[in-house]
Amino acid sequence: MLRDAQTARIKRAHMTMFKHPQTALYSGVMLMGTSAVIDDCPTAYTDGVNKRYGRKFIEQITKEPQLRGLVLHENLHIALKQTIFGVPMFKENRQMANLAADFVVNDIITCIDGTVNNSHERLVELPDGGVYDPMFHDWSMREVFNYLKKHAKPKCKGNKQGGSGGGQGNGTPQGGTQDSDVEGDSEWESVTVNGKTYDLSNADEHDIIDISKLSHEERKDLNEEIDRALREGGILAGRMGGKMPRAISDMLEPKVDWRDELREFVSASVRGKDEYTWRRMNKRHMANDIYLPSMDNETIGEVIVAIDTSGSIGEKELNEFATELVSICEVASPEKVRIIWWDAEVAGTQEFSGDYTGIASMLKPEGGGGTRVSCVSEYINEHRINADCVIVFTDGYVEDNVKWDISSPTLWMVTHCKSFNPPSGKKVMVSYDD
């Protein structure tokens, strides 16, 4: 037996969206965990699995389309895995991360134009105060976050006055963390998007589980559970003729292991010289005490690794990439590995040869300014470097018209911006959450 009228409203919201082709996709996610109306919640929140709705808050939402919009909002935070993959952003600035997450999910809600039972009643609407801007249509949380960070107003000492705006309902975005020690929260005062100002200076009151504290297996299990829920909902939506938003389809597309792609790329760059080398003796004649050179037909010359130092590539990513590169170098034995550190210009270089086991500890990143990857191509041409292959490691937030005038095969290892399309070579999205 239902406890009260507000609990019944939440259940009706679920049932209505289960039966509609535009929201049936999220039915499996809505069934994850529990959904409850509670007294000690000012608005609504999710911990990445369960959903909680403040009683007084939803009592104020008298329009059922807006209540359904609120329910969908919380479930979209889960469906888009924002509580899993948004952890670095929440740690950097939870208010900005909340705002970015809300812009993304509210764009999906706004684009749903269905009605209930062929009536004029909209299926879902944003509650009053829900943040939305059409500029962010089909953007990822990371893309929105980086835009907000770029346009945020630094907080002046002693100035605690911020702008207006907020998330879903009461002027405070959903999707954050209550950890008061989150790094960087005090750096920004506000951000203005198309004339509307949002406050970034207040601590967020919503409760989101700190996914970073979960073990690798727990994170993997949660990720797989969400995928299963979306695929089950996708079957139901498909039978009804529903379509899957780009944000969901991109997330569910088969993942490519960037490590395998990197190994394959370097292996494919091995060139046959058909030359003799004294570095390895011909074993066929050594038994007769005859020492002859062997054929050196599987060698690789110089490998260039161009690493972006301007964006969101941190020490963890750099160390993992360097470790993987070391193992590849030990197998392929390139004659030289040249590291190019770049931001708006080439900030520095390092060269390694022979024993590559110490690369990870000897890397000395330089730079930290703007972003212009074309400078790497200019540097290679200016110094007439004839590399067998080039590996570019970047977050993907580079200039619009990249000039890449080199003939060496290029592999672009992109950590964040899915919309980046390199002018030549192959792009691989890098993920460290697997």
LINNOR-V528918 format. One line per field, one symbol per residue. ss: DSSP state (@ for helix, = for strand, . for the rest). psi: psi as a letter, one per 40 degrees, with the letter a starting at -180 (. if undefined). A space follows every 50 residues. Layout:
ss=???
psi=???
//
This chain:
ss=....@@@@@@@@@@@@@@.....@@@@@@@....====.....===.... ====@@@@@....@@@@@@@@@@@@@@@@..@@@@.@@@@@@.@@@@@@@ @@@@@@@@@@....=......=...........@@@....@@@@@@@@@@ @===..............................@@@======..====. ..........@@@..@@@@@@@@@@@@@@@@@@@@@@@@......@@@@@ @@.....@@@@@@@@@@@..=...=======.@@@@......====..== ========......@@@@@@@@@@@@@@@@@@.=========...===== ==......@@@@...........@@@@@@@@@......======...... ........======...........====.....
psi=hididdddddddddddddehdeeddeddddeiaihihidfhdbiiieedi hhhhdddedegehddddddddddddddddefdedeeddddddhddddddd ddddddddddeheiihffaehidiihihehhhhedeheiidddddddddd eihihihehehaaiiabgdeehiifaieheehhededidiihhfehhhhe eiiheihhigdeeiiddddddddddddddddddddddddeeiihiddddd deihhhhddddddddddeehihdfiiiedhihddeddefhhiiihgegih bhhhhhhhedbfhaddddddddddddddddddfidihhhhhicdiheiii hiibhededdeehgiiaebahgedddddddddefhgidihhhhieegaid ghhgfiehhhhhhhddgdehhidiahhhhhhee.
//
